[in-house]
Amino acid sequence: MELEFLTYQGYKLAKLHSESIVIHELQDALDLIAESSYQDSTRIIVHEWQLVPEFFDLKSGLAGDVLQKFSTYRMKLAIIGDFSNYSSRSLRDFIIESNKYGRINFVGSLEEAKEKLSRN
C-alpha cells in the first residue's frame, strides 16, 4: 500500500496511490488507517475505483464496517468519485448523511477532498 502525502492548510493528508482496487475487505481499510496514522496523518483520500464495488452495495455491510473504523480511530476520509452512477436510494441517502458530519466525505475532485479534510 503506497501513500502520497500532501500538505494543505497546515494538515498532512495521506492520498492512496494506486491505479487498482486496494480496499477489498475491512482489514485493508484497517491497514490503510494504521499506515496513515504511523505517518502522522489522520486524513485520508481515496478514489472510488480503489474500493471494491461491494463497498457501494450497502447490503454487503462493508461500507458501514469500514466507515465505522474511520470514526472509531478518529480518522477523516474523502472518497473521490462520480457517485451519480449509483441508482440505490439508500446509497444516495448514506452519502448525503455522511457528508453532513465531515468525518466521511464523498466528493467529486481532489480539490474538494482537500477542502473537506482541512476543516476541523
Biopython code that builds the backbone (N, CA, C, O; Angstrom):
import numpy as np
from Bio.PDB.StructureBuilder import StructureBuilder

atoms = [
    (1, "MET", "N", (0.852, -1.170, 0.000)),
    (1, "MET", "CA", (0.000, 0.000, 0.000)),
    (1, "MET", "C", (0.901, 1.238, 0.000)),
    (1, "MET", "O", (1.707, 1.442, 0.908)),
    (2, "GLU", "N", (0.745, 2.035, -1.017)),
    (2, "GLU", "CA", (1.588, 3.212, -1.156)),
    (2, "GLU", "C", (0.763, 4.475, -0.914)),
    (2, "GLU", "O", (-0.296, 4.669, -1.510)),
    (3, "LEU", "N", (1.268, 5.318, -0.034)),
    (3, "LEU", "CA", (0.621, 6.581, 0.270)),
    (3, "LEU", "C", (1.478, 7.742, -0.210)),
    (3, "LEU", "O", (2.705, 7.717, -0.117)),
    (4, "GLU", "N", (0.809, 8.741, -0.716)),
    (4, "GLU", "CA", (1.452, 10.005, -1.093)),
    (4, "GLU", "C", (0.955, 11.026, -0.078)),
    (4, "GLU", "O", (-0.227, 11.034, 0.264)),
    (5, "PHE", "N", (1.836, 11.877, 0.402)),
    (5, "PHE", "CA", (1.436, 12.844, 1.428)),
    (5, "PHE", "C", (1.430, 14.248, 0.851)),
    (5, "PHE", "O", (2.365, 14.675, 0.174)),
    (6, "LEU", "N", (0.345, 14.950, 1.144)),
    (6, "LEU", "CA", (0.143, 16.329, 0.712)),
    (6, "LEU", "C", (-0.042, 17.174, 1.962)),
    (6, "LEU", "O", (-0.564, 16.696, 2.970)),
    (7, "THR", "N", (0.376, 18.404, 1.898)),
    (7, "THR", "CA", (0.089, 19.334, 2.981)),
    (7, "THR", "C", (-0.862, 20.380, 2.429)),
    (7, "THR", "O", (-0.611, 20.985, 1.387)),
    (8, "TYR", "N", (-1.956, 20.581, 3.145)),
    (8, "TYR", "CA", (-2.952, 21.547, 2.707)),
    (8, "TYR", "C", (-3.468, 22.288, 3.926)),
    (8, "TYR", "O", (-4.000, 21.677, 4.853)),
    (9, "GLN", "N", (-3.312, 23.594, 3.926)),
    (9, "GLN", "CA", (-3.745, 24.474, 5.021)),
    (9, "GLN", "C", (-3.254, 23.949, 6.378)),
    (9, "GLN", "O", (-3.978, 23.984, 7.373)),
    (10, "GLY", "N", (-2.033, 23.475, 6.392)),
    (10, "GLY", "CA", (-1.415, 23.027, 7.630)),
    (10, "GLY", "C", (-1.714, 21.590, 8.022)),
    (10, "GLY", "O", (-1.210, 21.121, 9.042)),
    (11, "TYR", "N", (-2.513, 20.883, 7.249)),
    (11, "TYR", "CA", (-2.857, 19.492, 7.550)),
    (11, "TYR", "C", (-2.084, 18.549, 6.637)),
    (11, "TYR", "O", (-1.897, 18.822, 5.451)),
    (12, "LYS", "N", (-1.648, 17.454, 7.203)),
    (12, "LYS", "CA", (-0.974, 16.414, 6.427)),
    (12, "LYS", "C", (-2.043, 15.429, 5.958)),
    (12, "LYS", "O", (-2.709, 14.785, 6.768)),
    (13, "LEU", "N", (-2.196, 15.324, 4.641)),
    (13, "LEU", "CA", (-3.199, 14.455, 4.041)),
    (13, "LEU", "C", (-2.507, 13.262, 3.402)),
    (13, "LEU", "O", (-1.517, 13.424, 2.687)),
    (14, "ALA", "N", (-3.017, 12.078, 3.654)),
    (14, "ALA", "CA", (-2.495, 10.859, 3.036)),
    (14, "ALA", "C", (-3.390, 10.514, 1.855)),
    (14, "ALA", "O", (-4.603, 10.371, 2.012)),
    (15, "LYS", "N", (-2.798, 10.379, 0.677)),
    (15, "LYS", "CA", (-3.558, 10.035, -0.528)),
    (15, "LYS", "C", (-3.110, 8.658, -0.987)),
    (15, "LYS", "O", (-1.930, 8.432, -1.255)),
    (16, "LEU", "N", (-4.064, 7.743, -1.072)),
    (16, "LEU", "CA", (-3.758, 6.394, -1.521)),
    (16, "LEU", "C", (-3.344, 6.443, -2.974)),
    (16, "LEU", "O", (-4.062, 6.980, -3.817)),
    (17, "HIS", "N", (-2.179, 5.880, -3.265)),
    (17, "HIS", "CA", (-1.625, 5.922, -4.613)),
    (17, "HIS", "C", (-1.702, 4.522, -5.223)),
    (17, "HIS", "O", (-0.913, 3.641, -4.882)),
    (18, "SER", "N", (-2.661, 4.330, -6.127)),
    (18, "SER", "CA", (-2.824, 3.044, -6.805)),
    (18, "SER", "C", (-3.776, 3.235, -7.976)),
    (18, "SER", "O", (-4.707, 4.037, -7.912)),
    (19, "GLU", "N", (-3.534, 2.495, -9.033)),
    (19, "GLU", "CA", (-4.425, 2.539, -10.197)),
    (19, "GLU", "C", (-5.406, 1.373, -10.187)),
    (19, "GLU", "O", (-6.100, 1.139, -11.176)),
    (20, "SER", "N", (-5.469, 0.639, -9.076)),
    (20, "SER", "CA", (-6.366, -0.507, -8.993)),
    (20, "SER", "C", (-7.010, -0.560, -7.609)),
    (20, "SER", "O", (-6.725, 0.264, -6.740)),
    (21, "ILE", "N", (-7.871, -1.535, -7.429)),
    (21, "ILE", "CA", (-8.568, -1.710, -6.160)),
    (21, "ILE", "C", (-7.557, -2.083, -5.074)),
    (21, "ILE", "O", (-6.742, -2.988, -5.249)),
    (22, "VAL", "N", (-7.627, -1.380, -3.971)),
    (22, "VAL", "CA", (-6.758, -1.637, -2.827)),
    (22, "VAL", "C", (-7.581, -2.104, -1.622)),
    (22, "VAL", "O", (-7.133, -2.949, -0.848)),
    (23, "ILE", "N", (-8.777, -1.551, -1.472)),
    (23, "ILE", "CA", (-9.634, -1.888, -0.338)),
    (23, "ILE", "C", (-10.626, -2.965, -0.787)),
    (23, "ILE", "O", (-11.644, -2.678, -1.418)),
    (24, "HIS", "N", (-10.297, -4.213, -0.440)),
    (24, "HIS", "CA", (-11.149, -5.357, -0.775)),
    (24, "HIS", "C", (-11.998, -5.788, 0.410)),
    (24, "HIS", "O", (-13.097, -6.314, 0.236)),
    (25, "GLU", "N", (-11.486, -5.562, 1.615)),
    (25, "GLU", "CA", (-12.155, -6.017, 2.830)),
    (25, "GLU", "C", (-11.784, -5.096, 3.980)),
    (25, "GLU", "O", (-10.953, -4.199, 3.830)),
    (26, "LEU", "N", (-12.403, -5.323, 5.121)),
    (26, "LEU", "CA", (-12.195, -4.471, 6.281)),
    (26, "LEU", "C", (-10.724, -4.384, 6.686)),
    (26, "LEU", "O", (-10.250, -3.307, 7.047)),
    (27, "GLN", "N", (-10.009, -5.482, 6.633)),
    (27, "GLN", "CA", (-8.599, -5.476, 7.044)),
    (27, "GLN", "C", (-7.766, -4.526, 6.183)),
    (27, "GLN", "O", (-6.826, -3.910, 6.686)),
    (28, "ASP", "N", (-8.088, -4.399, 4.917)),
    (28, "ASP", "CA", (-7.368, -3.467, 4.040)),
    (28, "ASP", "C", (-7.564, -2.023, 4.518)),
    (28, "ASP", "O", (-6.628, -1.224, 4.502)),
    (29, "ALA", "N", (-8.772, -1.705, 4.937)),
    (29, "ALA", "CA", (-9.045, -0.364, 5.460)),
    (29, "ALA", "C", (-8.296, -0.134, 6.764)),
    (29, "ALA", "O", (-7.760, 0.949, 6.998)),
    (30, "LEU", "N", (-8.261, -1.154, 7.608)),
    (30, "LEU", "CA", (-7.508, -1.037, 8.870)),
    (30, "LEU", "C", (-6.021, -0.842, 8.605)),
    (30, "LEU", "O", (-5.362, -0.069, 9.301)),
    (31, "ASP", "N", (-5.492, -1.534, 7.608)),
    (31, "ASP", "CA", (-4.088, -1.354, 7.230)),
    (31, "ASP", "C", (-3.830, 0.068, 6.746)),
    (31, "ASP", "O", (-2.799, 0.660, 7.065)),
    (32, "LEU", "N", (-4.764, 0.612, 5.979)),
    (32, "LEU", "CA", (-4.652, 1.985, 5.491)),
    (32, "LEU", "C", (-4.666, 2.973, 6.659)),
    (32, "LEU", "O", (-3.864, 3.906, 6.698)),
    (33, "ILE", "N", (-5.566, 2.768, 7.592)),
    (33, "ILE", "CA", (-5.641, 3.624, 8.779)),
    (33, "ILE", "C", (-4.335, 3.548, 9.562)),
    (33, "ILE", "O", (-3.800, 4.573, 9.983)),
    (34, "ALA", "N", (-3.826, 2.341, 9.755)),
    (34, "ALA", "CA", (-2.589, 2.159, 10.524)),
    (34, "ALA", "C", (-1.402, 2.824, 9.839)),
    (34, "ALA", "O", (-0.611, 3.506, 10.490)),
    (35, "GLU", "N", (-1.275, 2.631, 8.539)),
    (35, "GLU", "CA", (-0.143, 3.223, 7.809)),
    (35, "GLU", "C", (-0.212, 4.738, 7.834)),
    (35, "GLU", "O", (0.804, 5.403, 8.036)),
    (36, "SER", "N", (-1.393, 5.289, 7.631)),
    (36, "SER", "CA", (-1.557, 6.737, 7.659)),
    (36, "SER", "C", (-1.243, 7.288, 9.051)),
    (36, "SER", "O", (-0.537, 8.286, 9.189)),
    (37, "SER", "N", (-1.767, 6.639, 10.057)),
    (37, "SER", "CA", (-1.533, 7.065, 11.436)),
    (37, "SER", "C", (-0.044, 6.996, 11.786)),
    (37, "SER", "O", (0.486, 7.890, 12.446)),
    (38, "TYR", "N", (0.616, 5.947, 11.345)),
    (38, "TYR", "CA", (2.058, 5.783, 11.579)),
    (38, "TYR", "C", (2.838, 6.951, 10.981)),
    (38, "TYR", "O", (3.882, 7.343, 11.501)),
    (39, "GLN", "N", (2.321, 7.501, 9.884)),
    (39, "GLN", "CA", (2.967, 8.630, 9.203)),
    (39, "GLN", "C", (2.418, 9.971, 9.690)),
    (39, "GLN", "O", (2.626, 10.999, 9.045)),
    (40, "ASP", "N", (1.717, 9.964, 10.826)),
    (40, "ASP", "CA", (1.173, 11.173, 11.457)),
    (40, "ASP", "C", (0.129, 11.902, 10.619)),
    (40, "ASP", "O", (0.097, 13.132, 10.585)),
    (41, "SER", "N", (-0.710, 11.147, 9.955)),
    (41, "SER", "CA", (-1.814, 11.744, 9.209)),
    (41, "SER", "C", (-3.124, 11.099, 9.653)),
    (41, "SER", "O", (-3.241, 9.875, 9.708)),
    (42, "THR", "N", (-4.091, 11.931, 9.965)),
    (42, "THR", "CA", (-5.419, 11.442, 10.347)),
    (42, "THR", "C", (-6.462, 11.773, 9.285)),
    (42, "THR", "O", (-7.665, 11.728, 9.543)),
    (43, "ARG", "N", (-5.987, 12.103, 8.098)),
    (43, "ARG", "CA", (-6.872, 12.480, 6.994)),
    (43, "ARG", "C", (-6.424, 11.721, 5.744)),
    (43, "ARG", "O", (-5.269, 11.809, 5.326)),
    (44, "ILE", "N", (-7.362, 10.976, 5.157)),
    (44, "ILE", "CA", (-7.022, 10.073, 4.050)),
    (44, "ILE", "C", (-7.917, 10.350, 2.848)),
    (44, "ILE", "O", (-9.117, 10.589, 2.985)),
    (45, "ILE", "N", (-7.306, 10.311, 1.674)),
    (45, "ILE", "CA", (-8.015, 10.487, 0.408)),
    (45, "ILE", "C", (-7.881, 9.194, -0.393)),
    (45, "ILE", "O", (-6.778, 8.680, -0.579)),
    (46, "VAL", "N", (-9.018, 8.674, -0.864)),
    (46, "VAL", "CA", (-9.019, 7.519, -1.766)),
    (46, "VAL", "C", (-9.935, 7.833, -2.941)),
    (46, "VAL", "O", (-10.806, 8.699, -2.859)),
    (47, "HIS", "N", (-9.722, 7.122, -4.019)),
    (47, "HIS", "CA", (-10.603, 7.244, -5.185)),
    (47, "HIS", "C", (-11.607, 6.105, -5.169)),
    (47, "HIS", "O", (-11.342, 5.021, -4.652)),
    (48, "GLU", "N", (-12.740, 6.375, -5.735)),
    (48, "GLU", "CA", (-13.818, 5.382, -5.824)),
    (48, "GLU", "C", (-13.308, 4.058, -6.389)),
    (48, "GLU", "O", (-13.674, 2.997, -5.884)),
    (49, "TRP", "N", (-12.469, 4.101, -7.430)),
    (49, "TRP", "CA", (-12.003, 2.877, -8.085)),
    (49, "TRP", "C", (-11.039, 2.070, -7.209)),
    (49, "TRP", "O", (-10.725, 0.923, -7.529)),
    (50, "GLN", "N", (-10.576, 2.654, -6.121)),
    (50, "GLN", "CA", (-9.671, 1.945, -5.220)),
    (50, "GLN", "C", (-10.432, 1.099, -4.196)),
    (50, "GLN", "O", (-9.832, 0.372, -3.405)),
    (51, "LEU", "N", (-11.752, 1.206, -4.225)),
    (51, "LEU", "CA", (-12.624, 0.442, -3.335)),
    (51, "LEU", "C", (-13.334, -0.640, -4.137)),
    (51, "LEU", "O", (-13.806, -0.392, -5.246)),
    (52, "VAL", "N", (-13.408, -1.831, -3.577)),
    (52, "VAL", "CA", (-14.113, -2.932, -4.227)),
    (52, "VAL", "C", (-15.565, -2.508, -4.468)),
    (52, "VAL", "O", (-16.150, -1.841, -3.614)),
    (53, "PRO", "N", (-16.164, -2.876, -5.611)),
    (53, "PRO", "CA", (-17.538, -2.447, -5.912)),
    (53, "PRO", "C", (-18.551, -2.789, -4.817)),
    (53, "PRO", "O", (-19.529, -2.060, -4.649)),
    (54, "GLU", "N", (-18.348, -3.868, -4.075)),
    (54, "GLU", "CA", (-19.264, -4.244, -2.999)),
    (54, "GLU", "C", (-19.351, -3.174, -1.915)),
    (54, "GLU", "O", (-20.326, -3.117, -1.165)),
    (55, "PHE", "N", (-18.339, -2.338, -1.837)),
    (55, "PHE", "CA", (-18.366, -1.239, -0.867)),
    (55, "PHE", "C", (-19.613, -0.381, -1.066)),
    (55, "PHE", "O", (-20.209, 0.098, -0.101)),
    (56, "PHE", "N", (-19.999, -0.196, -2.321)),
    (56, "PHE", "CA", (-21.119, 0.686, -2.654)),
    (56, "PHE", "C", (-22.465, -0.044, -2.664)),
    (56, "PHE", "O", (-23.493, 0.549, -2.992)),
    (57, "ASP", "N", (-22.456, -1.325, -2.307)),
    (57, "ASP", "CA", (-23.680, -2.084, -2.092)),
    (57, "ASP", "C", (-23.866, -2.170, -0.582)),
    (57, "ASP", "O", (-23.252, -3.010, 0.076)),
    (58, "LEU", "N", (-24.704, -1.312, -0.040)),
    (58, "LEU", "CA", (-24.832, -1.206, 1.415)),
    (58, "LEU", "C", (-25.264, -2.513, 2.067)),
    (58, "LEU", "O", (-24.991, -2.735, 3.247)),
    (59, "LYS", "N", (-25.934, -3.375, 1.315)),
    (59, "LYS", "CA", (-26.353, -4.666, 1.864)),
    (59, "LYS", "C", (-25.157, -5.541, 2.242)),
    (59, "LYS", "O", (-25.274, -6.417, 3.098)),
    (60, "SER", "N", (-24.014, -5.305, 1.609)),
    (60, "SER", "CA", (-22.822, -6.110, 1.911)),
    (60, "SER", "C", (-22.281, -5.811, 3.313)),
    (60, "SER", "O", (-21.613, -6.651, 3.917)),
    (61, "GLY", "N", (-22.570, -4.620, 3.821)),
    (61, "GLY", "CA", (-22.102, -4.224, 5.145)),
    (61, "GLY", "C", (-20.685, -3.681, 5.162)),
    (61, "GLY", "O", (-20.234, -3.167, 6.186)),
    (62, "LEU", "N", (-19.974, -3.786, 4.047)),
    (62, "LEU", "CA", (-18.575, -3.358, 4.016)),
    (62, "LEU", "C", (-18.434, -1.858, 4.264)),
    (62, "LEU", "O", (-17.583, -1.440, 5.048)),
    (63, "ALA", "N", (-19.247, -1.056, 3.614)),
    (63, "ALA", "CA", (-19.143, 0.401, 3.796)),
    (63, "ALA", "C", (-19.365, 0.775, 5.256)),
    (63, "ALA", "O", (-18.600, 1.557, 5.820)),
    (64, "GLY", "N", (-20.388, 0.230, 5.860)),
    (64, "GLY", "CA", (-20.658, 0.533, 7.263)),
    (64, "GLY", "C", (-19.517, 0.121, 8.170)),
    (64, "GLY", "O", (-19.137, 0.867, 9.072)),
    (65, "ASP", "N", (-18.962, -1.074, 7.935)),
    (65, "ASP", "CA", (-17.846, -1.560, 8.753)),
    (65, "ASP", "C", (-16.607, -0.684, 8.587)),
    (65, "ASP", "O", (-15.961, -0.315, 9.568)),
    (66, "VAL", "N", (-16.284, -0.356, 7.343)),
    (66, "VAL", "CA", (-15.094, 0.456, 7.067)),
    (66, "VAL", "C", (-15.256, 1.851, 7.658)),
    (66, "VAL", "O", (-14.351, 2.348, 8.329)),
    (67, "LEU", "N", (-16.374, 2.471, 7.422)),
    (67, "LEU", "CA", (-16.573, 3.837, 7.887)),
    (67, "LEU", "C", (-16.658, 3.907, 9.409)),
    (67, "LEU", "O", (-16.275, 4.910, 10.011)),
    (68, "GLN", "N", (-17.156, 2.847, 10.023)),
    (68, "GLN", "CA", (-17.170, 2.788, 11.489)),
    (68, "GLN", "C", (-15.751, 2.791, 12.034)),
    (68, "GLN", "O", (-15.483, 3.435, 13.049)),
    (69, "LYS", "N", (-14.841, 2.086, 11.382)),
    (69, "LYS", "CA", (-13.440, 2.062, 11.822)),
    (69, "LYS", "C", (-12.807, 3.447, 11.690)),
    (69, "LYS", "O", (-12.028, 3.858, 12.550)),
    (70, "PHE", "N", (-13.137, 4.164, 10.621)),
    (70, "PHE", "CA", (-12.609, 5.517, 10.472)),
    (70, "PHE", "C", (-13.097, 6.398, 11.618)),
    (70, "PHE", "O", (-12.336, 7.212, 12.142)),
    (71, "SER", "N", (-14.341, 6.242, 12.004)),
    (71, "SER", "CA", (-14.867, 7.009, 13.133)),
    (71, "SER", "C", (-14.221, 6.583, 14.440)),
    (71, "SER", "O", (-13.833, 7.431, 15.242)),
    (72, "THR", "N", (-14.100, 5.286, 14.664)),
    (72, "THR", "CA", (-13.513, 4.765, 15.898)),
    (72, "THR", "C", (-12.091, 5.281, 16.100)),
    (72, "THR", "O", (-11.708, 5.650, 17.210)),
    (73, "TYR", "N", (-11.315, 5.305, 15.021)),
    (73, "TYR", "CA", (-9.921, 5.738, 15.110)),
    (73, "TYR", "C", (-9.740, 7.234, 14.850)),
    (73, "TYR", "O", (-8.619, 7.723, 14.714)),
    (74, "ARG", "N", (-10.860, 7.944, 14.785)),
    (74, "ARG", "CA", (-10.854, 9.402, 14.603)),
    (74, "ARG", "C", (-10.068, 9.858, 13.374)),
    (74, "ARG", "O", (-9.290, 10.810, 13.420)),
    (75, "MET", "N", (-10.298, 9.159, 12.307)),
    (75, "MET", "CA", (-9.678, 9.472, 11.024)),
    (75, "MET", "C", (-10.744, 10.111, 10.135)),
    (75, "MET", "O", (-11.924, 9.771, 10.216)),
    (76, "LYS", "N", (-10.313, 11.031, 9.297)),
    (76, "LYS", "CA", (-11.214, 11.622, 8.309)),
    (76, "LYS", "C", (-10.915, 10.963, 6.961)),
    (76, "LYS", "O", (-9.771, 10.623, 6.657)),
    (77, "LEU", "N", (-11.961, 10.793, 6.172)),
    (77, "LEU", "CA", (-11.832, 10.132, 4.877)),
    (77, "LEU", "C", (-12.568, 10.934, 3.815)),
    (77, "LEU", "O", (-13.687, 11.400, 4.033)),
    (78, "ALA", "N", (-11.925, 11.088, 2.663)),
    (78, "ALA", "CA", (-12.582, 11.657, 1.491)),
    (78, "ALA", "C", (-12.474, 10.623, 0.374)),
    (78, "ALA", "O", (-11.387, 10.147, 0.049)),
    (79, "ILE", "N", (-13.616, 10.291, -0.201)),
    (79, "ILE", "CA", (-13.672, 9.367, -1.326)),
    (79, "ILE", "C", (-14.027, 10.186, -2.553)),
    (79, "ILE", "O", (-15.094, 10.796, -2.615)),
    (80, "ILE", "N", (-13.126, 10.199, -3.533)),
    (80, "ILE", "CA", (-13.319, 10.983, -4.759)),
    (80, "ILE", "C", (-13.967, 10.095, -5.816)),
    (80, "ILE", "O", (-13.498, 8.988, -6.079)),
    (81, "GLY", "N", (-15.043, 10.585, -6.416)),
    (81, "GLY", "CA", (-15.667, 9.826, -7.488)),
    (81, "GLY", "C", (-16.903, 10.504, -8.030)),
    (81, "GLY", "O", (-17.301, 11.579, -7.581)),
    (82, "ASP", "N", (-17.504, 9.845, -9.012)),
    (82, "ASP", "CA", (-18.776, 10.300, -9.578)),
    (82, "ASP", "C", (-19.844, 9.349, -9.048)),
    (82, "ASP", "O", (-20.019, 8.250, -9.574)),
    (83, "PHE", "N", (-20.542, 9.764, -8.030)),
    (83, "PHE", "CA", (-21.493, 8.894, -7.352)),
    (83, "PHE", "C", (-22.887, 8.967, -7.955)),
    (83, "PHE", "O", (-23.810, 8.312, -7.471)),
    (84, "SER", "N", (-23.045, 9.759, -9.007)),
    (84, "SER", "CA", (-24.340, 9.857, -9.674)),
    (84, "SER", "C", (-24.654, 8.573, -10.451)),
    (84, "SER", "O", (-25.802, 8.347, -10.832)),
    (85, "ASN", "N", (-23.647, 7.741, -10.685)),
    (85, "ASN", "CA", (-23.846, 6.494, -11.425)),
    (85, "ASN", "C", (-24.588, 5.434, -10.612)),
    (85, "ASN", "O", (-25.055, 4.443, -11.175)),
    (86, "TYR", "N", (-24.700, 5.626, -9.314)),
    (86, "TYR", "CA", (-25.342, 4.640, -8.459)),
    (86, "TYR", "C", (-26.827, 4.959, -8.334)),
    (86, "TYR", "O", (-27.213, 6.086, -8.028)),
    (87, "SER", "N", (-27.643, 3.947, -8.576)),
    (87, "SER", "CA", (-29.099, 4.171, -8.572)),
    (87, "SER", "C", (-29.739, 3.889, -7.211)),
    (87, "SER", "O", (-30.919, 4.180, -7.017)),
    (88, "SER", "N", (-28.997, 3.339, -6.290)),
    (88, "SER", "CA", (-29.547, 2.979, -4.986)),
    (88, "SER", "C", (-29.908, 4.225, -4.173)),
    (88, "SER", "O", (-29.057, 5.068, -3.887)),
    (89, "ARG", "N", (-31.178, 4.317, -3.814)),
    (89, "ARG", "CA", (-31.627, 5.449, -2.996)),
    (89, "ARG", "C", (-30.970, 5.405, -1.620)),
    (89, "ARG", "O", (-30.605, 6.445, -1.071)),
    (90, "SER", "N", (-30.819, 4.219, -1.068)),
    (90, "SER", "CA", (-30.206, 4.107, 0.257)),
    (90, "SER", "C", (-28.743, 4.559, 0.211)),
    (90, "SER", "O", (-28.258, 5.166, 1.165)),
    (91, "LEU", "N", (-28.042, 4.273, -0.878)),
    (91, "LEU", "CA", (-26.653, 4.742, -1.005)),
    (91, "LEU", "C", (-26.618, 6.253, -1.133)),
    (91, "LEU", "O", (-25.779, 6.903, -0.510)),
    (92, "ARG", "N", (-27.502, 6.818, -1.920)),
    (92, "ARG", "CA", (-27.555, 8.285, -2.051)),
    (92, "ARG", "C", (-27.823, 8.932, -0.699)),
    (92, "ARG", "O", (-27.190, 9.927, -0.345)),
    (93, "ASP", "N", (-28.766, 8.363, 0.059)),
    (93, "ASP", "CA", (-29.066, 8.888, 1.394)),
    (93, "ASP", "C", (-27.860, 8.740, 2.324)),
    (93, "ASP", "O", (-27.567, 9.633, 3.120)),
    (94, "PHE", "N", (-27.174, 7.618, 2.217)),
    (94, "PHE", "CA", (-25.983, 7.347, 3.018)),
    (94, "PHE", "C", (-24.899, 8.395, 2.718)),
    (94, "PHE", "O", (-24.256, 8.905, 3.636)),
    (95, "ILE", "N", (-24.704, 8.708, 1.458)),
    (95, "ILE", "CA", (-23.714, 9.708, 1.043)),
    (95, "ILE", "C", (-24.085, 11.086, 1.594)),
    (95, "ILE", "O", (-23.228, 11.801, 2.115)),
    (96, "ILE", "N", (-25.348, 11.450, 1.480)),
    (96, "ILE", "CA", (-25.803, 12.752, 1.987)),
    (96, "ILE", "C", (-25.577, 12.852, 3.487)),
    (96, "ILE", "O", (-25.065, 13.860, 3.973)),
    (97, "GLU", "N", (-25.954, 11.817, 4.221)),
    (97, "GLU", "CA", (-25.772, 11.813, 5.671)),
    (97, "GLU", "C", (-24.297, 11.867, 6.054)),
    (97, "GLU", "O", (-23.909, 12.611, 6.955)),
    (98, "SER", "N", (-23.485, 11.082, 5.371)),
    (98, "SER", "CA", (-22.050, 11.074, 5.663)),
    (98, "SER", "C", (-21.443, 12.453, 5.458)),
    (98, "SER", "O", (-20.655, 12.916, 6.283)),
    (99, "ASN", "N", (-21.801, 13.104, 4.373)),
    (99, "ASN", "CA", (-21.238, 14.415, 4.055)),
    (99, "ASN", "C", (-21.648, 15.497, 5.055)),
    (99, "ASN", "O", (-20.955, 16.506, 5.185)),
    (100, "LYS", "N", (-22.756, 15.301, 5.759)),
    (100, "LYS", "CA", (-23.219, 16.295, 6.727)),
    (100, "LYS", "C", (-22.260, 16.455, 7.900)),
    (100, "LYS", "O", (-22.092, 17.556, 8.425)),
    (101, "TYR", "N", (-21.638, 15.369, 8.305)),
    (101, "TYR", "CA", (-20.855, 15.385, 9.537)),
    (101, "TYR", "C", (-19.369, 15.640, 9.329)),
    (101, "TYR", "O", (-18.677, 15.988, 10.285)),
    (102, "GLY", "N", (-18.857, 15.480, 8.115)),
    (102, "GLY", "CA", (-17.493, 15.873, 7.820)),
    (102, "GLY", "C", (-16.400, 14.859, 8.114)),
    (102, "GLY", "O", (-15.249, 15.078, 7.737)),
    (103, "ARG", "N", (-16.725, 13.754, 8.778)),
    (103, "ARG", "CA", (-15.689, 12.746, 9.029)),
    (103, "ARG", "C", (-15.487, 11.889, 7.780)),
    (103, "ARG", "O", (-14.354, 11.576, 7.413)),
    (104, "ILE", "N", (-16.587, 11.511, 7.133)),
    (104, "ILE", "CA", (-16.560, 10.738, 5.900)),
    (104, "ILE", "C", (-17.165, 11.618, 4.822)),
    (104, "ILE", "O", (-18.289, 12.100, 4.962)),
    (105, "ASN", "N", (-16.414, 11.828, 3.737)),
    (105, "ASN", "CA", (-16.851, 12.755, 2.697)),
    (105, "ASN", "C", (-16.797, 12.085, 1.331)),
    (105, "ASN", "O", (-15.783, 11.496, 0.957)),
    (106, "PHE", "N", (-17.883, 12.179, 0.600)),
    (106, "PHE", "CA", (-17.933, 11.713, -0.781)),
    (106, "PHE", "C", (-17.867, 12.974, -1.635)),
    (106, "PHE", "O", (-18.765, 13.813, -1.574)),
    (107, "VAL", "N", (-16.811, 13.109, -2.429)),
    (107, "VAL", "CA", (-16.546, 14.352, -3.158)),
    (107, "VAL", "C", (-16.263, 14.066, -4.631)),
    (107, "VAL", "O", (-16.050, 12.922, -5.034)),
    (108, "GLY", "N", (-16.267, 15.133, -5.415)),
    (108, "GLY", "CA", (-16.079, 14.989, -6.853)),
    (108, "GLY", "C", (-14.682, 15.265, -7.364)),
    (108, "GLY", "O", (-14.383, 14.968, -8.520)),
    (109, "SER", "N", (-13.807, 15.832, -6.522)),
    (109, "SER", "CA", (-12.471, 16.186, -7.014)),
    (109, "SER", "C", (-11.450, 16.186, -5.875)),
    (109, "SER", "O", (-11.806, 16.186, -4.697)),
    (110, "LEU", "N", (-10.191, 16.187, -6.256)),
    (110, "LEU", "CA", (-9.111, 16.253, -5.276)),
    (110, "LEU", "C", (-9.171, 17.578, -4.518)),
    (110, "LEU", "O", (-8.961, 17.602, -3.305)),
    (111, "GLU", "N", (-9.449, 18.663, -5.203)),
    (111, "GLU", "CA", (-9.532, 19.969, -4.537)),
    (111, "GLU", "C", (-10.639, 19.975, -3.482)),
    (111, "GLU", "O", (-10.456, 20.501, -2.384)),
    (112, "GLU", "N", (-11.776, 19.392, -3.821)),
    (112, "GLU", "CA", (-12.879, 19.324, -2.862)),
    (112, "GLU", "C", (-12.492, 18.430, -1.677)),
    (112, "GLU", "O", (-12.837, 18.733, -0.535)),
    (113, "ALA", "N", (-11.787, 17.346, -1.942)),
    (113, "ALA", "CA", (-11.321, 16.464, -0.862)),
    (113, "ALA", "C", (-10.405, 17.219, 0.084)),
    (113, "ALA", "O", (-10.552, 17.123, 1.303)),
    (114, "LYS", "N", (-9.465, 17.967, -0.468)),
    (114, "LYS", "CA", (-8.535, 18.725, 0.370)),
    (114, "LYS", "C", (-9.277, 19.756, 1.217)),
    (114, "LYS", "O", (-8.975, 19.934, 2.397)),
    (115, "GLU", "N", (-10.243, 20.427, 0.613)),
    (115, "GLU", "CA", (-11.044, 21.415, 1.350)),
    (115, "GLU", "C", (-11.789, 20.771, 2.514)),
    (115, "GLU", "O", (-11.739, 21.259, 3.643)),
    (116, "LYS", "N", (-12.485, 19.664, 2.225)),
    (116, "LYS", "CA", (-13.275, 18.987, 3.263)),
    (116, "LYS", "C", (-12.387, 18.478, 4.395)),
    (116, "LYS", "O", (-12.748, 18.599, 5.566)),
    (117, "LEU", "N", (-11.241, 17.916, 4.060)),
    (117, "LEU", "CA", (-10.367, 17.330, 5.079)),
    (117, "LEU", "C", (-9.612, 18.378, 5.890)),
    (117, "LEU", "O", (-9.067, 18.065, 6.948)),
    (118, "SER", "N", (-9.574, 19.600, 5.412)),
    (118, "SER", "CA", (-8.852, 20.650, 6.139)),
    (118, "SER", "C", (-9.753, 21.381, 7.128)),
    (118, "SER", "O", (-9.312, 22.307, 7.808)),
    (119, "ARG", "N", (-11.000, 20.970, 7.204)),
    (119, "ARG", "CA", (-11.923, 21.563, 8.185)),
    (119, "ARG", "C", (-11.830, 20.789, 9.488)),
    (119, "ARG", "O", (-11.591, 19.582, 9.488)),
    (120, "ASN", "N", (-12.018, 21.487, 10.593)),
    (120, "ASN", "CA", (-11.982, 20.809, 11.909)),
    (120, "ASN", "C", (-13.203, 20.007, 12.158)),
    (120, "ASN", "O", (-13.326, 19.381, 13.211)),
]
sb = StructureBuilder()
sb.init_structure("model")
sb.init_model(0)
sb.init_chain("A")
sb.init_seg("    ")
for serial, (resi, resn, name, xyz) in enumerate(atoms, 1):
    if name == "N":
        sb.init_residue(resn, " ", resi, " ")
    sb.init_atom(name, np.array(xyz, "f"), 0.0, 1.0, " ", f" {name:<3s}", serial, name[0])
structure = sb.get_structure()
